Amino acid sequence: MTSSRNIALGLFWAWLAILIWSGSLVLLRVGVTTGLTAYDLTALRFGVAGALLLPVLIRKGTGVDRPNLISVLLMITMFGAPYVLLLSLAVRTAPAAAAGALNPGVMAIASVIMARTIYRETLGAARALGIALTALGVVGFLFEGDVAFGHAILLATGIMWAGYAVIVRSRRVPALTATALVAVGSAALYLPVYVLALPKQIADASLPTILLQAGFQGVLVTTIAVYAFSRSAELLGPVAGTSLPALIPVVTLGLEIPVLGEPPHLGNVAGVFLVTFGVALVLAGRRLAESPRKKPVVER
């Protein structure tokens, strides 16, 4: 009974995290195509997130191995304001489904390559197959339909995400603390530049639009989704808990059709499913290799 309850709760938290992350990509697309600029969206996200997570950073510190200034700046660059700004610029010309597939897909491939190069991790059959399927899915997006400059940006953001993960892993920074570092650092560095120098259209946007983007991007993505993902991994175990986010490409595609009314090309649909299965194999392959051979004990 306890095990069934854990599985049900774990699936709920995993689904919530996936829905929020996928929804954030769709809302970025909505934002940049309905009046707000990429600069506005980045400011809204980190203005709210920085204020919310500053107490977390003060209370928890910066982790087991205190990251130096260069490491912190790299974390902010690779997964903070520059990352979100590029992602927002990308979805101006690339569909949300492309962001949902190319971003995590390239991240998964780059992460395996970096882990193999830096940590000498064994590739394994599952991860090798996952890389192959993910690569095929990425190619499906690049050679089907209208390829825009946004697609190239999405490839770059996937590599940036992987680089951020390597830094967090090497410095042993806890997930919530790393999120707080990136949010607070981005707010401190980006907001003054945004206010003084960057183009803005936020004054012309409606209050409901501003509140929707600020609440979703600044609150749900940076706090609720992080907690939900961590909780799902705790309840479902390391393999299932960390592999379920591979569903982000499929969920993003599912949200894009009714919300944006942008029907995907057949090749893009095939690419989404290839990336989904590929990323799942990459993530599960690593966790399976790290897991002990004995059956794990389910807590609570």
N, C-alpha and C positions, 0 to 999 in steps of 0.2 A: 504493500500500500504506500509506504514511504517512498519507494523507488518510483512508482507510477506518479505520485504527486510531484516529485522532483523533476521528472521528465516533462510533465505538463507545464510546470512553472518555468522550466528552462526553455521550452519551446516558445512560451509566451514572451519571455524577455528577449530571446533571439529574434523573434518576429518583430517586436517593437523596435529593436535596434536597426534591423534591416529596413523597416518601413521608414524610419526617420532618415537614415542615410540616403536611401533611394529618393525619398521625397525632397530632400534638400537639393539634389541635382535638378529635379523637375522645377522646383521653385526658383532656383538660380536662373533657369531658362525663362521662366515666367517673368522674373524681375528684369532681366536685360532686354526682353522683347516688349515690355509694357511701360517703359519710362525711366526706370532706374538705371544708373550706369554700374559697371563692374566695380568702380571705385566706391560708389554708394553702398553696394551690397557688402563689400569687404569691411567698410567702416561700421556698418550696422552689426555685422557678425562679431567683430572683435571688440567693439565698444561695449556691447552687452556682455559678451563672454569674459572679457578682461575684468569687468567690475564684479561679476559673479564669482570668478575663480581666484581673485586676489586673496581672499581670506584662506583659501585652500593652500596657496603657495606659502603664505606667511606661517600657517600652522604646521604644514608637513615638511617644509624645507625643500631641498632639491634632490633627495635620494641617497642611496648608499654611497656611491662614488659621486662626490659633488662635481657636476660638470663645469668645466672652465668656461670663460667668456666666449671663446671661439666655438665650443660645442653648443652653447646656448644660442648663439647667433645663427649657427648652421641649422639647428632645430627650427628656429623661427622662420628662416628663409625657406626651408624645405617643406614645412607643413603648417606655416603660419600665414601671415598676410600675403606674401608673394605667391604662395601656393593657391590660396583661395582666389586671389586676384586673377591669376592665370586661368584657373578653372572657370571663373565667371566670364572672362573674355572668350574662352573656348566655346562655351555654350551659346554664344551669340550666333555662331555660324555652324556649329555641330549640334545635332540633336541630343537630347538628354540621354537617350538610350546608348549613344556612342560614349558619353561620359561614364555611364554606369558599367560599360563593358571594357573600354580601353584603359580607363584609369586603374581599376583593380587588376586587370589582366596584365598590363605592363608591369605594375608593381610586383605581382607574383613572380613573373619571369626574372625581373631585375633582382628581387630579393634572393632567389635561389642562386643566381650567378654571384652576387655579392657574398652570400654565405659560403659558397664553394670556394671563392677566391680568398676571403679574409679569414674564415674560421675552418677551412678545409673540411666542411661538412660533406658527408656521403650523399650522392645524388639519389640513388635508389630508383627502382623501376616505376613506382607510383608517381614520383615527382617528375621523372623523365617523361612519362606519358602525359602528365598534367601540363608540362611546359609545351609539348607538341600540340596538344589540343588547344591550349590558350593561344599559342602562336597562330594556329589556323583560324581561330576566331578573330583575332586582331586583323589578320590578312583579309578576312571576309568583310570587315568594316572598311578597310582601306581601298578595296577594289570593287565595291558594290555601291551604286548610287553616287551622289554628289559628294566628293571628298573636298573638305574646306580646310582652311588654315587652322581652324579649331581642332581638327583631328590631330595635327602635328603637336599642338600645345598639349593635348591630352596625353600623348605619348611621353612628353617631357614631364608632366605632372606625376605620371606613374613612376618614373625613375626618381623623382624628388621624394615621393612617399616612401619608396624603398630605402633611399639614403637616410631619411629621418628615422626609420625603424632600426637601421644599423647603428646609428648614434645612440638611440635610446637603449638598445640592447648592450652596447659596449660600455656605456656609462652606468648601466643598471638603474635607470630612472623609472620609478613606478608609473604606470599608465596615467593615473589621475594627476600626479605631480607633473608629468611631461605635458599633459594637456593644459594644465594651469600655467606652466612656464611659457608655452607657445602663445596662449591667449593673452596673458598679461604683457609679455614682451612685444607681441604684435600691436596691442593697443598703445603701448608707450611709444613705439617707434613709428607706427603707421599713421595714427590719428593726427598728430601735428602736421605731417606732410599732406594728408588729405585735406585738412582744414585750410592750410595756407596755399597749396599749389595745385591740387588735382581738380579736374573738371567734376562738377556736381549737378545733379538734377533732383536731388532729394527734396528741395523746397517745392518743386512742382508736383510731387507725388502725393497721393491721398493718404490720410492718416491710417486707414485700415491696411493699405499696402505696406506702409512703413512698419506698423505693428506686427503684421504677419511675418515679414522677413526678419525683423529683429527677434521676435519670439521663436520662430522656427530655427533660424540659423544661429542665433546667439544663445538660446536656452536649450532647446531640444537636442540639437546636434552636439553641442559641446559638453552637456551635463547628463541629460537623460539617456542619450544613446550610449555614452561611455559606461554609465552604470549598468544599463540593460545588457550590454555586451559582456561585461565582466561577470555579471550575475548568471547569465546563461552558460558561460564557460565553467563557472563554479558548479552549477547544477547538472549540466550535461556531460561534463568531463572534457579533457583537453582536445580530444579529436573532434567530436561532434560540435562542441561549443565554438571552436575557432573555425570550423569548416562551413557552418551555416551562412556566414556573411558572403560566401561565394554566390548566394542567391541574389545579391544586389543587382547584377545585370538584368536578370529576369524580372525582378520587381520594378526596377526603373522603367523597363520597356512596358510593363503592364500599366504603370501610372502615366506614362507619357501619352498613351493613346487616348484615354478619356479626358485627361487634364489639358493637354496641349492640342489634341486633335491632329497629331502628326503620325500618320500611318507609316510604319517602317518598311523598307525594302526587304524582300525575301532573304537576300544575302545577309542583311543585318540581323534578322531573326535567327538564322543559322549561326551567325557569329556570336550572338548573345548566349545561345545554349552551349556552344563549344567553349566559350570563355568560362561559363558557369561550371561546367564539368571539369575543365582544366584547372581552374583556381581551387576547386574543392579537392582535387587530387594532390595539388601542390601543398595545400595547407594540411590536409589529412596525412599525406606522406611524411611530412616532417614530424608531426605529432606522434604518428605511429612509431617512427624510428626512435623518438625520445621516450615513449611510454615504457614502463616496466612490463616484462612478459606476464607477470601475474595479473589476474583480473583485478581492476581497481575496486575499492570499497566505496559504495555510495554513501555519502554523509547525509545526516538528517533524514 
